[in-house]
Amino acid sequence: MSAGASIHTPVLAAEVMRFLDIRPGMRVVDGTLGGGGHTRLFADAVGPDGLVIGIDRDPLAIERGATELAGLPVRFAQANFRDIPEVLDALAIDRVDRVLLDVGLSSDQLADHNRGFSFDSEGPLDLRFDPTEGEPAWRLVNRMRPETLADIIYEFGEERFSRRIARRIATAREKEPIRSARDFARLVVSAIPRQHPPPRIHPATRTFQALRIAVNEELKSLRIALERIPTRLNPGGRLAVISFHSLEDRLAKEAFRNRQVWEPLTRGPVEATDEEIARNPRSRSAKLRVASLVAATPAAAG
Ligand SMILES: C[S@@+](CC[C@H](N)C(=O)[O-])C[C@H]1O[C@@H](n2cnc3c(N)ncnc32)[C@H](O)[C@@H]1O
């Protein structure tokens, strides 16, 4: 299947460029290539003497990037960003100058009805960034104990109706296995009491987010990446993390608190301006934190 052109708009692009201060000749890792928006800006900034390494778990993002960014100083790798050291080893690169992690989901993935990320997709509730690895969410919701499901929905989705939703899932799947994203979204909606006024977000948003975080082990990947990146950044090198969820933002905030490793360049999280939110509503919940590496930690520690 062909990936087609990207519809994703990069968030906080001006702020990322300001805090990363990318100069010609630098080596930069974009750990979340997505639609390639940030990568393109990085490639323009490093110029022909520099290099950007565009990583994504999603094979379609890599395929699209290779087409849309052809001719630019970019190398691509289909990998988890927690494996940045292995990606750099394969390219015979020791350390880099800048890293960006813009975590979560791209608009391209959301729009792809085969992936199950959107509430109205008839396709299976898959929710994996890399559809060739791990367990799709539909299988997880059909097999997990309701208590475990409720814990996931509560912890990763901060959904207060998690137990009701898990009970509804358990009853529904006794009749017929859950399969499509649309049917699952309807099931979730039916388990949540009607709210007045109606909520700003779709009532199934938190449950979808929780399952996505679980099937992709998103928090674990970010935690490992934050530990390993210092082993492959040059001293003074910079890491930017854009997150869309309080648990992810907390991981970045806590990692940057270690002043033996990081000097934070952002005081609090940098958020989108009203103008950006009006232009790109996805940016509403984005939080950017940037830090510079105080002293390189030995690669062996990675
Ligand atoms: C918000 S989008 C990135 C958008 C990108 N910055 C742009 O400007 O188009 C997030 C991307 O990160 C990828 N992703 C999420 N977790 C990942 C991980 N642990 N390793 C590699 N890629 C990941 C997703 O597949 C998705 O394509």
The ligand as a Gaussian input file, in Angstrom:
#p B3LYP/6-31G(d) Opt

LIG

0 1
 C        3.360000      13.407000      16.395000
 S        3.985000      12.363000      15.130000
 C        5.457000      13.163000      14.625000
 C        5.214000      14.252000      13.628000
 C        6.467000      14.849000      13.031000
 N        7.261000      15.556000      14.025000
 C        6.130000      15.770000      11.886000
 O        6.520000      16.943000      11.907000
 O        5.455000      15.333000      10.950000
 C        4.585000      11.016000      16.043000
 C        5.258000       9.922000      15.223000
 O        6.112000       9.212000      16.101000
 C        6.032000       7.844000      15.840000
 N        6.395000       7.189000      17.090000
 C        5.700000       7.161000      18.246000
 N        6.396000       6.483000      19.174000
 C        7.563000       6.108000      18.606000
 C        8.706000       5.391000      19.063000
 N        8.769000       4.933000      20.305000
 N        9.727000       5.224000      18.224000
 C        9.680000       5.697000      16.939000
 N        8.612000       6.353000      16.441000
 C        7.568000       6.558000      17.272000
 C        4.619000       7.605000      15.383000
 O        4.571000       6.453000      14.560000
 C        4.318000       8.893000      14.606000
 O        4.591000       8.756000      13.241000

